[in-house]
């Protein structure tokens, strides 16, 4: 076995060479450090998005494979990890609140037309999870797995824990959907704080653009869970 160092395994030298603030050499140290912080936060986000998308794609494949109880439990594990990763991404947005506005306005023009809205990996995530108008691949795979079991999503919700692995997958899906929502809301708050009514660097309408992207994924699942509450009519009859 060849000797392998920590740095070689993780390619640390390459990784640490990727932060190149455009303000270097033209701005004071505080501004350069602020831009460096901005870059590290967004590069970290892209790395977590890569893992998140890989895990969710594995869930889609596992649910589609019809691999039974073992496949459902693996899907639960991956979905729970995805939920935790979304909490990490949410925390990264909160950390970005430590970016001083006076420094951000100095280096922001150097971003040109670069914008987080251009993140290809975020687009992959959006297609996997879907929104309140369109189901993503994740939910479609879940519905197919439910159908193979001879049940419906409504029946799984009524059965609750008695539905076993399907119930645990449903709960984990909601954790992922809610995690995505919290991340988007936190990002909206950050951008409102940092840019106000300014247009986005990528040409978007800024805050309005972000507002339109805040939706609740898995609407059918949420609807059927809501059906568990007794109706006003049933309560009155009782």
C-alpha positions as CSV (number, residue, x, y, z in Angstrom):
1,X,0.0,0.0,0.0
2,X,1.4,3.4,-1.0
3,X,1.7,6.1,1.6
4,X,-1.1,8.6,1.1
5,X,-1.3,11.9,3.1
6,X,-4.4,13.7,4.2
7,X,-3.5,16.6,1.8
8,X,-3.1,14.3,-1.1
9,X,-6.3,12.4,-0.5
10,X,-8.3,15.6,-0.3
11,X,-6.3,17.6,-2.8
12,X,-6.0,20.3,-0.3
13,X,-3.5,22.4,-2.2
14,X,-5.8,22.5,-5.2
15,X,-8.8,23.2,-3.0
16,X,-7.2,26.1,-1.2
17,X,-5.9,27.7,-4.5
18,X,-9.5,28.2,-5.8
19,X,-10.3,31.3,-3.7
20,X,-9.2,34.3,-5.8
21,X,-10.8,37.6,-4.7
22,X,-11.0,40.0,-7.6
23,X,-10.5,42.9,-5.2
24,X,-6.9,41.7,-4.4
25,X,-4.4,44.4,-5.1
26,X,-7.0,47.2,-5.5
27,X,-8.8,47.3,-2.2
28,X,-7.8,47.4,1.4
29,X,-7.4,44.2,3.4
30,X,-10.8,44.2,5.0
31,X,-12.5,44.3,1.7
32,X,-10.4,41.5,0.3
33,X,-11.1,39.3,3.3
34,X,-14.8,40.0,3.0
35,X,-14.7,38.9,-0.7
36,X,-12.7,35.8,0.3
37,X,-15.3,35.0,2.9
38,X,-18.0,35.4,0.2
39,X,-16.2,33.1,-2.1
40,X,-15.6,30.4,0.5
41,X,-19.2,30.4,1.6
42,X,-20.5,30.0,-2.0
43,X,-17.9,27.4,-3.0
44,X,-18.8,25.4,0.2
45,X,-22.4,25.7,-0.8
46,X,-21.7,24.2,-4.3
47,X,-19.8,21.2,-2.6
48,X,-22.8,20.5,-0.3
49,X,-25.1,20.8,-3.3
50,X,-23.1,18.2,-5.1
51,X,-23.5,15.8,-2.2
52,X,-27.2,16.7,-1.8
53,X,-28.0,16.1,-5.4
54,X,-26.0,12.8,-5.4
55,X,-27.9,11.5,-2.4
56,X,-31.3,12.5,-3.7
57,X,-30.6,11.0,-7.1
58,X,-29.7,7.8,-5.3
59,X,-33.0,7.9,-3.5
60,X,-34.8,8.2,-6.9
61,X,-32.9,5.2,-8.2
62,X,-33.5,3.1,-5.1
63,X,-37.2,3.8,-4.9
64,X,-37.5,3.1,-8.7
65,X,-35.7,-0.2,-8.3
66,X,-38.4,-1.9,-6.3
67,X,-35.8,-3.3,-3.8
68,X,-38.3,-3.8,-1.0
69,X,-37.9,-3.0,2.6
70,X,-34.1,-2.7,2.4
71,X,-34.4,-0.1,-0.4
72,X,-37.0,1.9,1.6
73,X,-34.7,2.0,4.7
74,X,-31.7,3.1,2.5
75,X,-33.9,5.8,1.1
76,X,-34.8,7.0,4.6
77,X,-31.1,7.2,5.5
78,X,-30.3,9.2,2.4
79,X,-33.2,11.5,2.8
80,X,-32.4,12.2,6.5
81,X,-28.9,13.0,5.5
82,X,-30.2,15.3,2.8
83,X,-32.3,17.1,5.4
84,X,-29.3,17.6,7.6
85,X,-27.3,19.0,4.6
86,X,-30.1,21.5,4.0
87,X,-29.7,22.6,7.6
88,X,-26.0,23.1,6.9
89,X,-26.8,25.2,3.9
90,X,-29.3,27.2,6.0
91,X,-26.6,27.9,8.6
92,X,-24.2,29.0,5.9
93,X,-26.7,31.7,4.9
94,X,-26.9,32.9,8.5
95,X,-23.1,33.0,8.6
96,X,-23.1,35.3,5.6
97,X,-24.9,37.9,7.6
98,X,-21.5,38.6,9.1
99,X,-20.5,40.1,5.7
100,X,-20.2,43.8,6.3
101,X,-22.4,45.8,3.9
102,X,-19.8,48.5,3.4
103,X,-17.4,45.9,2.1
104,X,-19.9,44.0,0.0
105,X,-20.8,47.2,-1.9
106,X,-17.2,47.7,-2.8
107,X,-16.5,44.3,-4.3
108,X,-20.1,43.5,-5.6
109,X,-19.5,45.4,-9.0
110,X,-16.5,43.0,-9.6
111,X,-19.0,40.1,-9.8
112,X,-20.1,41.3,-13.2
113,X,-23.1,39.2,-14.3
114,X,-22.3,36.3,-12.0
115,X,-25.2,35.3,-9.8
116,X,-26.3,32.5,-7.6
117,X,-29.4,32.1,-9.8
118,X,-27.0,30.7,-12.4
119,X,-26.0,27.7,-10.1
120,X,-26.5,24.6,-12.3
121,X,-26.5,22.4,-9.2
122,X,-29.3,24.4,-7.6
123,X,-31.3,23.8,-10.8
124,X,-30.7,20.0,-10.4
125,X,-31.9,20.2,-6.8
126,X,-35.0,22.1,-7.9
127,X,-35.8,19.5,-10.5
128,X,-35.4,16.6,-8.0
129,X,-37.5,18.2,-5.3
130,X,-40.1,20.0,-7.4
131,X,-42.4,22.8,-6.1
132,X,-46.0,23.5,-5.4
133,X,-46.9,23.3,-9.1
134,X,-44.8,20.5,-10.4
135,X,-43.7,17.3,-8.8
136,X,-40.0,16.5,-9.0
137,X,-38.3,13.2,-9.7
138,X,-38.1,12.4,-6.0
139,X,-41.8,12.5,-5.4
140,X,-42.6,10.7,-8.6
141,X,-40.4,7.9,-7.5
142,X,-42.1,7.8,-4.1
143,X,-45.6,7.6,-5.7
144,X,-44.4,4.8,-7.9
145,X,-43.1,2.9,-4.9
146,X,-46.3,3.4,-3.1
147,X,-48.3,2.1,-6.0
148,X,-46.2,-1.0,-6.3
149,X,-47.1,-1.8,-2.6
150,X,-50.8,-1.7,-3.6
151,X,-51.5,1.5,-1.6
152,X,-52.0,5.2,-2.4
153,X,-50.3,8.2,-0.9
154,X,-53.5,9.0,0.9
155,X,-53.6,5.5,2.4
156,X,-50.0,5.7,3.5
157,X,-50.8,9.0,5.3
158,X,-53.9,7.4,7.0
159,X,-51.9,4.4,8.1
160,X,-49.1,6.5,9.5
161,X,-46.4,4.3,11.3
162,X,-48.4,1.2,10.3
163,X,-47.2,1.8,6.7
164,X,-43.7,1.1,7.8
165,X,-40.9,2.2,5.5
166,X,-43.2,4.1,3.2
167,X,-44.3,6.2,6.2
168,X,-40.7,6.9,7.1
169,X,-39.9,7.9,3.5
170,X,-42.9,10.3,3.5
171,X,-41.8,11.9,6.7
172,X,-38.2,12.3,5.5
173,X,-39.4,13.8,2.2
174,X,-41.2,16.5,4.2
175,X,-38.0,17.1,6.2
176,X,-36.2,17.7,2.9
177,X,-39.0,20.0,1.5
178,X,-39.1,22.0,4.7
179,X,-35.3,22.3,4.8
180,X,-35.3,23.7,1.3
181,X,-38.0,26.2,2.3
182,X,-36.1,27.4,5.3
183,X,-32.9,27.8,3.2
184,X,-34.8,29.9,0.6
185,X,-36.4,32.1,3.2
186,X,-33.1,32.7,5.0
187,X,-31.5,33.6,1.6
188,X,-34.4,36.0,0.9
189,X,-33.8,37.7,4.3
190,X,-30.1,37.9,3.6
191,X,-30.5,39.4,0.2
192,X,-33.2,41.9,1.4
193,X,-30.7,42.9,4.1
194,X,-27.7,43.2,1.7
195,X,-29.2,44.6,-1.6
196,X,-32.6,46.0,-0.7
197,X,-34.5,46.8,-3.9
198,X,-31.4,46.6,-6.2
199,X,-31.5,44.4,-9.3
200,X,-29.7,41.0,-9.1
201,X,-26.2,40.8,-10.5
202,X,-27.4,38.2,-13.1
203,X,-30.1,40.6,-14.3
204,X,-33.0,39.2,-12.2
205,X,-35.5,41.4,-10.4
206,X,-33.7,40.7,-7.1
207,X,-35.9,40.2,-4.1
208,X,-39.1,39.7,-6.3
209,X,-37.3,36.9,-8.1
210,X,-36.4,35.1,-4.9
211,X,-40.0,35.6,-3.5
212,X,-41.4,33.8,-6.5
213,X,-39.1,30.8,-5.9
214,X,-40.3,30.2,-2.4
215,X,-42.8,27.4,-2.5
216,X,-43.8,24.3,-0.5
217,X,-42.7,21.1,-2.2
218,X,-44.7,17.9,-2.1
219,X,-48.2,19.5,-2.1
220,X,-50.1,16.3,-2.5
221,X,-48.4,14.7,0.5
222,X,-49.1,17.7,2.6
223,X,-52.8,17.7,1.5
224,X,-53.3,14.1,2.4
225,X,-51.7,14.6,5.8
226,X,-54.0,17.5,6.4
227,X,-57.0,15.2,5.7
228,X,-56.2,13.4,8.9
229,X,-57.7,16.4,10.8
230,X,-61.4,16.0,11.4
231,X,-63.5,18.3,9.3
232,X,-65.6,21.1,10.8
233,X,-68.7,19.2,9.8
234,X,-67.6,16.0,11.6
235,X,-66.8,18.0,14.7
236,X,-70.1,19.6,14.6
237,X,-71.9,16.3,14.2
238,X,-70.0,14.9,17.2
